[in-house]
Amino acid sequence: MENGNVIETFDLTKRYPRQTAVNGLSFSVKEGEIFGFLGPNGAGKSTTLLMLLGLSEPSGGSALVCGLDPIRQAREVKKIVGYLPENVGFYGDLDAVESLRYIADLNGMDRDATSEKISEALETVGLTNEKRKKVGAYSRGMKQRLGMAEVLLKDPKVMFLDEPTLGLDPDGAARLIDLIKTLNRERNITVLLSSHHLTQVQKISHRVGIMIKGEMVAEGSIDALAQEKFGVDGKEYSLEEIYMKYFQEG
Amino acid sequence: MQGISAVYRKEMADHFSSFRFVILFALIAMVSVITSYMAGITLKESLEGVAKPQFVFLMLFNTTGAMFSMVQFVAFFGPLIGIVLGFDTINRERAEGTLIKILTQPIFRDAVINGKFLAGVTTITIMLVSIVLIISGLGLILLGVVPGAEEIWRLLLYIVISVFYISFWLGLSILFSIFFRSIATSALASVALWIFLSFFVSLGASVLADMVAPANAPGVDSTEAIVKNIRVKEGISLSSPMSLYTKASATVIDPMRKTTEALVLMGPMEKISAGRFQNPLPIGQSVLVVYPYIIVLIALTLVCFAISYLVFMLQEIRT
């Protein structure tokens, strides 16, 4: 943390019996940053996130999240990291308030204070009107917003968002992206955003990292990457073009 | 601890609000009312004219009325309770994507499985206690006898043994729900093992015993051969939790039962004296007769849970 890096990995490696999912990954995310974590399917992004959360043990290398070791201090890490997995699941027979209350219980939050925090989180994601509906009846967009509310409930310092806009309609996706931006700005939450929606990533990311076949092939601001790949002023190029160039070379 | 209690509360709420529990409980309540009523009627008739019947209250639980006694019913049906409560514990959460969400909350991983197992055991205990109370209440009305202190102690012990027996099956089905990703597979695996251990082991035991130590082979001393045959048979059938449980619970419930052996060799005078003086065992002695069975049953339950625990702790969590 001394150097202002919220996430740091050193040669992080994950080997499965038949393949290497993450291969010597070293990158860092600074405090207050939105870091776009890009790469094709199966590049090892989700595996990296799981290792950063201490749910998967690295085969080699190490990582630090807010200066904590995710393996040995898993509980401390999980206290400050909010993780929204791809295809987040819910208990269909609970309503939004009950779902959030369970998360609050698991976080050991004070029972008297939770009601207020729950309504605040629901307010932030705009689900106040649907808070007594069973989650089973929620649309994809509402579920995703409820997932955000669960993340926000624990006042995270860092958010890992894995494909948060996947399957949302354009309006819903835009609103979610705005929400992430607002949270980052107003609450100074560092965001690690993994997504295939490159225009959205370009809109809000301060820096991006491109991961291909378990390795980080590029890391830096979009302008810097464009400069490196095209040798001209990056403003001309979209993230999509840069990404495709890296992808073809990879 | 915060993790365990949160999971525990959630699971308890789930159990008690689920149709699964309601159906199971309705079925058990119905069967226990019917069996205890039958047992009560039978007892009333058979005890007519007996000068001083002892432990009448306990007979409510082990008298075979028209169908089966309560003890037999739990031995047969108990595993199903455990399986129904546990077969989708982990793999449903995995399939719905809630497992990973819970595990990214600041709790230890074992809080999930401990909380779920404890909630299952509590549910089982509540079920059994209410069954015993239903039968006791009906018995009080039907027979008009009040249980003595020793009878209550025996019933409590019976409940404890039964809770462990059913929890063994709960632990086993939780283990399968960790192993198998598919809910149907884990349910099927649990039921298959239940059928195998409960029915086929006892059938197979006599077949194997006849093969290993034939009772009426030519040229062998027949008494010795019969004893050996039965020893082998009982040894094999002990690998079934059902026979462990049946032996343990039958002895605990019935003070007149003095041994778990199926075959007792007695001289003619012994036979007469045993027939004349039917003294019940005190509870301590009954326990002494079956304590190896009880301990093995408890050990099986704990080992089963320990394996589930280990597998769950070491398993790679992926969405």
Contacts between the chains, C-beta under 8 A, distances in Angstrom:
chain1	res1	chain2	res2	distance
A	46	B	319	7.1
A	50	B	317	7.2
A	50	B	318	7.5
A	53	B	104	5.6
A	55	B	100	7.3
A	55	B	103	6.0
A	55	B	104	6.9
A	55	B	317	5.0
A	56	B	316	6.4
A	56	B	317	6.9
A	56	B	318	7.9
A	75	B	106	4.8
A	75	B	107	7.3
A	75	B	108	6.9
A	76	B	106	7.5
A	78	B	104	5.8
A	78	B	105	6.2
A	78	B	106	4.3
A	78	B	107	7.9
A	79	B	106	4.2
A	81	B	104	7.5
A	83	B	101	7.9
A	83	B	104	4.4
A	85	B	97	6.8
A	85	B	100	5.4
A	85	B	101	6.6
A	85	B	104	7.6
A	85	B	319	5.8
A	86	B	319	6.6
A	87	B	97	5.5
A	87	B	319	6.8
A	88	B	97	6.1
A	88	B	101	6.2
A	89	B	93	7.8
A	89	B	96	4.2
A	89	B	97	2.6
A	89	B	98	4.2
A	89	B	99	7.8
A	89	B	100	7.7
A	89	B	101	6.3
A	90	B	96	7.5
A	90	B	98	6.6
A	91	B	96	7.5
A	91	B	98	6.2
A	92	B	96	7.7
A	93	B	17	7.8
A	102	B	6	6.9
A	102	B	10	5.7
A	103	B	105	6.4
A	105	B	2	7.6
A	105	B	5	7.8
A	105	B	6	3.6
A	105	B	9	7.1
A	105	B	10	7.6
A	106	B	2	7.6
A	106	B	3	6.2
A	106	B	6	4.9
A	106	B	7	7.6
A	106	B	102	6.5
A	106	B	105	4.0
A	106	B	106	7.5
A	106	B	107	5.6
A	107	B	105	5.8
A	107	B	106	6.0
A	108	B	2	3.8
A	108	B	3	7.9
A	108	B	6	7.9
A	108	B	106	7.3
A	150	B	101	7.4
A	154	B	105	7.8
